[in-house]
């Protein structure tokens, strides 16, 4: 009887740890981006807690090999981007290494980026990552200022 109770408690603890590990922390960049207040100008590098020297928006329908070739970076973090236009795929790069990745459906993330048209990859420096932020109905849109 005692062994059965220990197994049940262990199972409950494992499930709780798994669930809490899968949710985005309030300190995560995704959480911050989804909760950003509306403003006419925001530098993205003021929102991040890590150093980066370029931000890359990856177009849909690109293979891992194609992305690596375009960026001149080999990384296990890079994945195929065979999703349609509705999925965000963003890589933050520092010293030619990927330091952070955001992928997902904007509806699930709570935010989206409007950066205009581009082919394959749009690479921006921190100085170029200035956005106006529109927060409507708890959904945040980052519009690139040009």
C-alpha positions as CSV (number, residue, x, y, z in Angstrom):
1,X,0.0,0.0,0.0
2,X,2.8,2.4,0.9
3,X,4.6,1.7,-2.4
4,X,1.4,2.5,-4.3
5,X,1.1,5.9,-2.5
6,X,4.7,6.8,-3.2
7,X,4.2,6.0,-6.9
8,X,1.1,8.1,-7.1
9,X,2.8,11.1,-5.4
10,X,5.9,10.7,-7.7
11,X,3.6,10.6,-10.8
12,X,1.7,13.7,-9.6
13,X,5.0,15.6,-9.0
14,X,6.4,14.6,-12.5
15,X,3.2,15.8,-14.1
16,X,3.3,19.1,-12.3
17,X,6.9,19.7,-13.2
18,X,6.2,18.8,-16.8
19,X,3.2,21.2,-17.0
20,X,5.1,24.1,-15.3
21,X,8.1,23.5,-17.5
22,X,6.0,23.8,-20.7
23,X,4.4,27.1,-19.9
24,X,6.2,30.4,-20.8
25,X,7.7,32.1,-17.8
26,X,6.6,35.6,-17.0
27,X,10.3,36.5,-17.6
28,X,10.4,35.0,-21.1
29,X,10.8,37.3,-24.0
30,X,7.6,35.9,-25.5
31,X,5.7,36.9,-22.4
32,X,7.2,40.4,-22.4
33,X,6.3,40.8,-26.1
34,X,2.7,39.7,-25.5
35,X,2.2,42.1,-22.6
36,X,3.9,45.2,-24.1
37,X,2.1,48.5,-23.7
38,X,1.2,50.5,-26.8
39,X,3.9,53.0,-27.8
40,X,5.0,55.0,-30.8
41,X,8.6,53.8,-30.5
42,X,10.2,50.8,-29.0
43,X,13.7,49.5,-29.5
44,X,13.6,45.8,-29.3
45,X,17.1,45.5,-27.7
46,X,15.6,47.4,-24.7
47,X,13.2,44.5,-24.2
48,X,15.6,41.6,-24.3
49,X,17.8,40.5,-21.4
50,X,20.4,38.9,-23.6
51,X,23.0,40.4,-26.1
52,X,22.4,40.1,-29.8
53,X,23.8,41.7,-32.9
54,X,21.2,40.7,-35.5
55,X,17.6,39.7,-35.7
56,X,16.5,37.4,-38.5
57,X,13.0,36.9,-39.7
58,X,12.8,33.7,-41.6
59,X,10.4,33.4,-44.5
60,X,8.1,30.3,-44.8
61,X,8.9,27.2,-46.9
62,X,12.7,27.3,-46.2
63,X,14.6,24.1,-45.3
64,X,17.1,24.0,-42.5
65,X,19.9,23.7,-45.0
66,X,18.7,26.8,-46.9
67,X,18.4,28.8,-43.7
68,X,21.9,27.7,-42.6
69,X,23.3,28.6,-46.0
70,X,21.7,32.1,-46.1
71,X,22.9,32.9,-42.5
72,X,26.3,31.2,-42.9
73,X,25.6,29.4,-39.6
74,X,25.3,25.7,-38.7
75,X,23.2,25.1,-35.6
76,X,21.0,22.4,-34.1
77,X,18.6,25.3,-33.1
78,X,17.7,25.9,-36.7
79,X,14.8,23.9,-38.0
80,X,13.0,23.5,-41.3
81,X,10.4,26.3,-41.8
82,X,7.8,24.5,-43.9
83,X,5.0,26.4,-42.2
84,X,2.8,28.9,-44.0
85,X,2.9,32.7,-43.7
86,X,0.9,32.6,-40.4
87,X,3.9,31.3,-38.4
88,X,6.5,33.5,-36.8
89,X,10.1,32.2,-37.1
90,X,12.7,34.6,-35.6
91,X,16.4,34.0,-34.7
92,X,18.4,36.3,-32.5
93,X,22.1,36.0,-33.3
94,X,25.2,37.2,-31.5
95,X,28.8,36.6,-32.7
96,X,27.5,34.3,-35.4
97,X,25.7,32.0,-32.9
98,X,21.9,31.7,-32.3
99,X,21.1,33.0,-28.8
100,X,17.3,32.9,-28.9
101,X,14.6,31.6,-31.2
102,X,10.9,32.5,-31.4
103,X,8.6,30.3,-33.4
104,X,4.8,29.9,-33.2
105,X,1.4,31.1,-34.3
106,X,0.8,34.7,-33.5
107,X,-2.7,33.9,-32.1
108,X,-1.0,31.6,-29.5
109,X,1.9,33.8,-28.8
110,X,-0.2,37.0,-28.4
111,X,1.9,39.1,-30.7
112,X,2.9,39.5,-34.3
113,X,5.4,41.5,-36.4
114,X,4.7,43.7,-39.4
115,X,8.0,44.1,-41.1
116,X,7.0,44.5,-44.7
117,X,7.7,42.3,-47.6
118,X,11.0,40.4,-47.8
119,X,12.5,37.4,-49.6
120,X,13.9,34.4,-47.6
121,X,15.5,36.3,-44.6
122,X,15.2,39.8,-43.3
123,X,18.2,40.6,-41.2
124,X,18.1,43.6,-38.9
125,X,20.6,45.1,-36.5
126,X,19.5,46.3,-33.0
127,X,19.6,49.9,-34.3
128,X,17.2,48.9,-37.1
129,X,14.8,47.1,-34.7
130,X,12.6,50.1,-33.8
131,X,8.9,49.4,-33.8
132,X,5.6,51.2,-33.1
133,X,3.6,48.9,-30.8
134,X,-0.2,48.5,-31.2
135,X,-2.0,46.7,-28.4
136,X,-5.6,45.9,-29.3
137,X,-7.8,43.4,-27.5
138,X,-4.8,41.9,-25.7
139,X,-3.0,41.2,-29.0
140,X,0.2,43.1,-29.7
141,X,1.5,44.1,-33.2
142,X,5.0,45.3,-33.7
143,X,5.2,47.5,-36.8
144,X,8.8,48.2,-38.1
145,X,9.6,51.9,-38.3
146,X,11.4,52.7,-41.5
